[in-house]
Structure formats: structure tokens, C-alpha cells
Amino acid sequence: MADSSRPPYRFSIHATANARHAGVGGAHDGALRVAVTVAADKGKANKAILKLLATSLALRRGQLALVAGATSRRKTVEVQEPPDDLPARIRALAAS
């Protein structure tokens, strides 16, 4: 179980909205690539990105927050109560 006293963990993503296929994997300039099929309209793509990341990283959606880059392709995501192996999970997805 995650320790609630752990500091939040932040990482960068490279987002692609309105993609043909949704998915998480690969890297772009050191950031995890995330693609969603939803158009970037009024935050809909950002919500879809966070939902997809939660599923891909086996986290609860409420643990994730977008803390920078709301209107940019380069975004910073913060994870509250991160599990010990979260960096390894992210590296594995970036390598796929």
C-alpha cells in the first residue's frame, strides 16, 4: 500500500489529441507519449489523457492531476500517493 506521506511524483508527457488510436507508449524528447482520439476542445482531451494514464499506470484517476501545460502538447502530470514502482512503470511504457 502506498504511504500517504510520500511526496507527489511529477513527470512529463507529450500529448497528441485527435489521434487515430489512443495509447500510451514511447518517448518524445524524454517525455512519455500519450495519444487520445478526443479533440482538444475545452479540456476534453486533457481529461481523456488523465483517464488513459490512470488505466495504463494502474492508478486511480483521482491520484493524477495536470499541473502544467493545459494548452500545450508538453504537459506535466503529478501523481499523489505514488506507488514505489511508479518510475519503473513509466520507464516501461516509455520503452514500449
C-alpha positions as CSV (number, residue, x, y, z in Angstrom):
1,M,0.0,0.0,0.0
2,A,1.2,3.5,-0.8
3,D,2.4,5.7,2.0
4,S,0.3,8.9,2.1
5,S,3.3,10.8,3.5
6,R,5.2,10.3,0.2
7,P,5.7,13.5,-1.8
8,P,3.9,13.7,-5.1
9,Y,5.7,12.4,-8.2
10,R,5.8,14.6,-11.4
11,F,6.6,13.5,-14.9
12,S,6.3,15.0,-18.4
13,I,4.2,13.7,-21.2
14,H,4.0,14.6,-24.9
15,A,0.3,14.6,-25.8
16,T,-1.4,14.0,-29.1
17,A,-5.1,14.8,-29.3
18,N,-7.4,13.8,-32.1
19,A,-5.2,10.7,-32.9
20,R,-6.3,7.8,-34.9
21,H,-5.7,5.4,-32.0
22,A,-5.5,6.0,-28.2
23,G,-2.5,4.7,-26.4
24,V,0.4,5.3,-24.1
25,G,3.9,4.3,-25.1
26,G,7.2,5.5,-26.5
27,A,9.0,8.7,-25.7
28,H,9.4,12.1,-27.3
29,D,12.2,14.4,-26.0
30,G,12.3,12.5,-22.8
31,A,8.6,12.7,-22.2
32,L,6.1,9.8,-22.2
33,R,4.0,9.8,-25.3
34,V,0.2,9.8,-24.8
35,A,-2.3,9.8,-27.7
36,V,-6.1,10.2,-27.3
37,T,-8.8,10.2,-30.0
38,V,-10.6,13.1,-28.4
39,A,-10.2,16.5,-29.9
40,A,-8.5,19.3,-27.9
41,D,-11.7,21.2,-27.1
42,K,-12.5,22.8,-23.7
43,G,-10.3,20.4,-21.8
44,K,-11.8,17.2,-23.1
45,A,-8.5,15.8,-24.4
46,N,-6.8,16.6,-21.1
47,K,-9.5,14.6,-19.2
48,A,-9.1,11.7,-21.6
49,I,-5.3,11.8,-21.2
50,L,-5.5,11.6,-17.4
51,K,-8.0,8.7,-17.6
52,L,-5.9,6.8,-20.1
53,L,-2.7,7.4,-18.0
54,A,-4.5,6.2,-14.8
55,T,-5.5,3.0,-16.6
56,S,-2.1,2.4,-18.2
57,L,-0.2,3.0,-14.9
58,A,-2.7,1.1,-12.8
59,L,-3.6,4.1,-10.7
60,R,-6.8,5.7,-9.5
61,R,-7.9,8.6,-11.7
62,G,-8.1,10.8,-8.6
63,Q,-4.4,10.4,-8.0
64,L,-3.5,12.2,-11.2
65,A,-3.5,15.9,-11.9
66,L,-2.4,18.1,-14.7
67,V,-0.1,20.7,-13.2
68,A,1.4,22.4,-16.2
69,G,0.7,22.6,-20.0
70,A,-3.1,22.6,-20.1
71,T,-3.0,24.1,-23.6
72,S,0.4,22.7,-24.8
73,R,1.4,19.3,-26.2
74,R,4.1,19.1,-23.5
75,K,2.4,18.6,-20.1
76,T,3.4,17.9,-16.5
77,V,1.4,15.3,-14.6
78,E,1.5,15.0,-10.8
79,V,0.7,11.7,-9.0
80,Q,-0.5,11.9,-5.4
81,E,0.4,8.9,-3.2
82,P,2.7,7.4,-5.8
83,P,3.5,3.7,-5.5
84,D,7.1,2.8,-5.0
85,D,7.4,1.3,-8.5
86,L,5.8,4.2,-10.4
87,P,9.1,5.4,-12.1
88,A,9.7,1.8,-13.3
89,R,6.1,1.7,-14.7
90,I,6.7,5.0,-16.6
91,R,10.1,3.8,-17.9
92,A,8.5,0.5,-19.1
93,L,5.8,2.4,-21.0
94,A,8.3,4.9,-22.5
95,A,10.4,1.9,-23.7
96,S,7.4,0.2,-25.4
